[in-house]
Structures are given as structure tokens and as C-alpha cells.
């Protein structure tokens, strides 16, 4: 005599099916949101940095750097308040992170200190290196960023991606060096550095041939002194390593906790402002005392301040939802976009070296995106087989049965 024991599940009701579809659509929406933020933030960073490069050539005041952080702090406070949607909760969280849990805030101060040291090293490097040499060697910060991403974040890059990074360095160096040929103004205004600085160069060039690419600080020709190229190279290499480490360190902080990205920006700006005041006091103290803090500010400078503050917030979003390497690619593309815009809008004359560098940048972007790191097929298959074997062992040890046997079971 045969006895059939049925283990079939009851059919789900329409209400249960509706809840299932709703949960599925919510999960899908939540999984798409980070991807959308990743690419939108990268696009915004390209446009923001390109616009900032075009505007910054007319905004030549170091004091604006301090106002960048002040504006970024105010905007971050507003966005954080909107995200909490509760005044008591807003102040309670701020008190927690700046009071009892101040050690967490101090961790964010590490990049601020590093960027301050980095800028001082850049000043020393420029005093001892030719401008072109500095501009080319400073692009090595792209490689140091990738190095620390692999070392600290355990990120894996394919051989093709490493090749793409070297091509990117070469392309950006060519574009930067090309724009330097006809440059009248130089500025170090990159979104990842809280304390960028600017200075003018007394080079008798035609106004129409000014560069718009972000370039390093260059001392006046009348203030040049004896240079030590070896020492200058050491300074710029240390600055590159500090830049790479600080960026990856901040990325680890952003991705390693559930703290709001706007709160992280509040922490960073709060700790950057004192260093910014110190930096201005050292470099511009006498001028500020004589002419006032807002001397030289006009509508263009305020636009530059706003763009720089927005850029700082966008960079944080890019680091949170993408990474520092993709940020480097976006910044590199923005340099090309800004130079093309200057050709179309300002009538600057492009050179063959620029087109070669721009081509390198485009090739690097394509190679990096199309050829990501993939595990070897045999290793992946072996890991998959091992995982399936472990799952079967768990099923057997727990007395469970494979899915196919759950529908029915016949006993003699």
C-alpha cells in the first residue's frame, strides 16, 4: 500500500502577491539608486570642474579659498538638516559627533592636515622645479591614488586598467603642458584639495592665448631664486603620495560607516577652516590686514567660490557612490572639456599636443571602463563549485531536502 504525503504549499493570496510585487519593485529601486547617483555625480563633477576652470582664471585671490569652506559648511548644514527633518535630532547628532564622539570627527581631520602639508610641499616644489616639470610629475597622483586603493581598500584592477591609468597620466600631462605653453595665469584649484592657491605669472603673452586648464602655482619671474631640481622632485613626489593617501583615506571613512555624507562634509569643513585661516595668515596676512578680507572680491570671485563649494560636495558624493579613481578620470575629462570650451568661446588656438593628450584621455576612459578586473574562469568555477558543495552540506546536516523533493514524497 502506498501513502502519498503532500508537502505542496498553499497558493498565495492576491494580497500576498501584491506585497511581493511591491517589495520587489522597492528592492529594485533601492539597487538602482546608488548606480544612478554614481554616474550622475560623475557627470556633474565633469561639468562643475570644467565651469570652475573657466571661471577661476579671473578669480585670483587666495582668501576665496577660506570662503569656499565657509559656503560648503553652510550648504552641508542645510542639507543635513533637510535629511534629518527634525531640529532636535539635527542638534542632537551634531552634539554627539562634536562632543562625546569627537574622536570620529577628528578622524576626518586627517585629510585636512594632509592637504595643508601637501600644499606647503607644492610651494616648495615649484620653487625648485620648472613649471612644465612640476605639471607633468604632479599627475603621478593618479597612480598613487590607484596604489592606495589597492593597498588600503583591497580593490582589484586588471592589467588593462593599470595601462589605462598610465595612458591617463600621459594624456593629462600633455594637455596640461600644452596649456602651459601659452599660459598667463596659473592656479591650483582642484576639488580634492581644501586649500588650493593661486598666483600670477608676469609673462608677456597676448590676452587671447590665456590657458584655462588647472595648472600649478607659479611664482613671479622677478622672484625666482636658485633651484634644486632633485629636492623639488622629492617634494612633488611626497605631495603625490599624500594626495593619493588622503583621498583613499577619506573614501574609506565615507564608505566604512553609516554616517551621513552631509555630516562628513560638516566635519571636514569645520576642521579645514582653522587650517585655512592659518594658511591665509602665513601667505596673505599683511595684505589682509592692510586691504581687508574681501579685497579683490567681485561677482566672478563669488561665482568661483560657489562653484568650488559645490565641487567639494559633489566630490564627496562621487567618492561615496563611485571611487577616487573614477574621480580622477572625471577631473581629467573636465580639463579637456574646459580647454575645448575655451577654444570655442574664447578663440584660443589649439595645438597638436592638446589633441594627442585629449585622445589619450579618451582612450584611457574607454579602456578603464570596458576592461574591468575579472577572476579567471577556472578559479571562479572552482569557487562556485566549492560554494555549492558547502551549501549541500548545510542542507544535509540540517535534515533538509533539495527543493525538487519538497513538492511531494512517496513512501512504501
N, C-alpha and C positions, 0 to 999 in steps of 0.2 A: 504493500500500500504506500502510495506516495503522498506526502504532505507538502504543500507549497506555502511557504511563508512569504508574504508580500511585504516588501520594505519600501514601496513607492511612496514618495512624498505627496502630500495633498497639493492640488493645484493652487497657485497663489491667487488671491482675490484681485479685483481691479484696483482696489485702493493700494494694495501692496505693490502691484506693478507700477502704479503711478509714483509711489515713493521711490521705487527703484530707479525709474527713469529720471526723476528729479535729482536724486543723489548722483547718478551717472553724469548728468549734464553739469552739476556743480563741480564734481571732481575734474571733469574735462576743462571747465572754465578756469579752475584754480591751477591746472597744469599748464594751460596756455598762457596765463598771465605773466609768469616770470620770463618766458620766451619773448613775449611781446615787449615787455619792459626792456629786455636786453637789447633788442635791435632798435627800438625807438630811441632809447637813451644813447646808443652809439651814433645814430643819425643826428640827433640833437647836438651831441658833442662835436661832430664834424662841422655842423652849421655854426654853432656858437663860437668855436675856436677860429673858424675862418673869418667870421664877422669881427671877432675881437682883434685878430691880427691886422685887419684893415683899419680899424679904429685906433689901435694902440700907437700907430706910427705918429699920430698927432697928440697923444697923451703922454707927455714926458715929465712926469712928476712922481717921485718915489713915495710921497705922502699918500698918494692914491692907494698904495698897497695896504695901508692900515685901514682905510675906509672900505676896501674890498672885504676885509674880515668883519668889520662892523656891520655892513649891509648883509653879509652872509649869515651872521649871528641873528640879526633881526628877522630875516626871512625864515631861518630854521626854527626860531621860536614860534613864529606864526604857524608854520606848517605842523610843528609838533603839537601845538595847542589844538589845531583843527583835527589832527589824528586822534587825540585823546578825547576831545569833545566834552571835557569836564574840567572846570577851572581848579577844583580841589585836587583832582587826580593829577593835573598838569603840575601844580606846585609840589605835590607830594612826591612825584617821580623825580623832579629836579632836585628837591632836598635830599632824597635818598642817594642820588648819584654824586652830588657835590658835598654831601655830608657824611653819613655813616659808611657809604660805599664809595668813598672818594678815591680809593686805590684803583677802581675800574676806570675812573676818569683820568687818573694820572697815567694809565697805560696809553691812552690816546695822545698824551703829551709827548710821547717818544718821537713820533713823526715830526711834530712841530720843532723839537730841539734838533733833530737830524737835518731838517730843511734849513734851519738857521746856520748850522755848521757848514752845510753844503754850499749855501750862498757865499759864505765867507771864503771857502775854498775856491769858488768860482772867481771871485775878485782877485785872489792871489794867482790863480791860473792865468787869467787874462793879462795880468801884469808881466807874466813871464813867457807868454806864448803869442805867436802871431794869430790874428783873428781867424784866418782860414784854418789853421791847425787846430785851434780850440773848437771851432764849429764842427769839424769832421770828427775829432776824437770824442766830443761830448755825446755823439749819437750812440756811443757804446753803451749808454744807459739802457737802451732797448735790450741788448744782450744780457746785461746784468739783471734786468727785471725778469727775463726768462730763466736765468740761472737760479735766482732766489725762488721763483715759482716752483721749479723742480725740487730745489733743496728743502724749502720750508713747507710748501703746500703739497708736495709729492705729486705734482702734476706731470703727466707724461706727454712728451712731444715726439712726433715722428721725425725721421731724418729729413723728410721734405719740409717740415715746418721749421726745423733749425736752419735749413738752407734758405727758406723764405725770410727768416729773421735777418740773416746776413745780407740778403738782397735788399731788404728794407733799410738796413743801416746804410748801405751803399747809396740807395736811391735818395734817402733824406739828406745824406751828406752832400750829394751832387746838387740837389735843389737848394740847400742852404748855402753852399759855396757859390752857386750861380747867382743867387740873390745878393750875396755879399759883394759881388764884383761891382755892382752899381749902387751900393747902399750908401745912404747919407745918415740914416738913423738906425740904431740897433737897440733891441730890447730883449730881455729875457723874461717873457711873460707866459709861462706855461701853467696850465690849470693845476698841476700836481704840486707846485711849489707855493707855499703860503706867502713867501716874501720875495717875489721877483723884483728886479730893479731895472732902471733904465738910465741911459746916458747918451749924450750926443757925440757925434764924431765930426770934426771940422775937416770934412773932405769936400773940396770944391767941385761938386757934381751938379748936373742940371736937375732941376726940381722934378722933371718928368721921369727921371730914371731912378727914383727912390724905390727901395725894396719894401715889400710888405711882409716878407717872411719873418717869423720869430727868430731872432738872432741873439747872440750873446751881448753882454755889456762890453763896451769898448771905451777905454779911457781916451781923453783928448790927445791929439797928436802932440800938443805942446807940453803934455805932462808925462810923456814916455820916459822910461829910465832903462838902465841896463837890464837885459832879460836873461833868465836862466831857464832855457828850454827843458832841461831834464827835470828841474824842480816843478816847472809849470805842468809838465806831463804827469808827474806824480800827483799833483793837486787835482787835476781834472779826472784822473783815473779813480782817485778816492771819492770824488764827488759823484762819479757814475755809480760806484758801488753803494754809496749812501742813498742815492736816488732809487736804485733798484730795491734795496732792502726796505726803505721806508714805505714804498708803495706796496710791496708784498705784505709787510707787517700790518699796514692799515687794512688791507684786504682780508687778512686773517682775522683781525678784530671784527670787521663788519660781518663776515660770514660765520664767525665762530660763536656768536651769541644771538639771542632774540631781541637785543636792544634795538629800538627804532633807529632807522638810518638818520632821521632828523635829530634825534638826541645825540647821536655820534657827531653830527656836524656842529651841534651846540657845544659839545665838549671840546672838539678840535679848535673851533674859533675862539672859545673862551681862553684856551691855553696859548693860542697863537698870537692873540692881541698883545699880551705883555712883551713877547719876543719881538713883535712888530714895532712896538714903541721903542724898545731898546735899539733895534736896528736903525730906525729913523733918527734916534738921538745920536748915534755914532756917526751916521753918514750925512745927515741933514740938520743936525742940531743947531748950528749957528744960523743957517738960513731960516729955519722955522722960528727962532727967537726974534730974528730981525724983521722978517716979512709976514709972519703969521702962518698958521697951519694950512689955511685954504689958499695960500698964494699960488697962482697959476691954474686954479681950477676954473674950468669953463664947461659948457654943455658937452663937449667932446670927452673931456675927462670924466664927467659924471656918467656918460654912456659907457665908457670903458670900465668904470667901477662896477656898474650894474652888470655888464656882460661877464666880468671876471667873477663876481659873486655868484651869478647863475652858473657859470662854468664850474665853480667849486662844488656846487650842489649836484650838477649833472655828473661830474666825475665820481662822486660818492655813489650815485645810482648805478653808473657803469661798473664800478668795482664790485658793488653788491650783487648785481644780476649778470654781469659778464666777468671780466677779469682785467688785470693790469696790462697783459699782453695785447688784448683787443683794444684797450685804451690807447696803447702806443700806436697801433695801426690806425685808429680813428684820428689821432692827433697828426700823424704823418699825412694822411689823406687830406686833412683840413689845410695843411701847409700848401699842398698842391692846389686845392680849391681856391685858397686865398690868392695865390700867385696868378692863377688863371683869371680870377675876378679882377685883379689889378691890371692885367693885360687888356681885358675887355673894357673896364670902366675908366682906368687912368692912363691908358695908352703906353704903358711900359713895354719895352721891346724884349720879347723872349729870346733866349739863346738855346743853341743846340744842347748844351749841357743840362738845361732845365728839362727839355723833352726827354732826354735819356734818363734823368733821375725820376721824372714822373712815371715813365714806363716801368722802371724798376719797382717803384712803389706799387703800381697796379698789379704787376706780376707777383709780387710778394703777397699782396692781399689775396689774390686768387689761389696761389699755391697753399697758403696757410689754411684757407677755408675748405679747399677741395680735398686735401690730403691730411686728414687728422690722424692721430695715433690709433692704431688698431692692433689688438693682440693677434699673434699668429694663429692661423686657423687650427692647427693641431693642438696648440696649448689651450685655446678656447674650447675645443671639443672635449679635451681631457678634463677640463674644469667642469664642463657641463655634465659629462658622464659621472664624475665624482659627486657632483651635487645631487643628481638623480638617484645615485646609489644610496647616499645618506638619507634622502627623503624616504626611500623604500624601507630602509632600516628603521626609521622612526615609525612608519606605518605598521610594520610587523611587530615591533616591540610594544606598541600601544594597543595591539589586538585589533587594529583597524583592517579594512579590506579595500582593495582598489575600487575606484569609482565605478567601474563597469559591473562589479559584483554587488553593488548596493541596490540595484533595481529589483533583484529577486534572488532567491536561494532555494534550491530543491534538495530535500533530504530523503534518503532511502529508509 
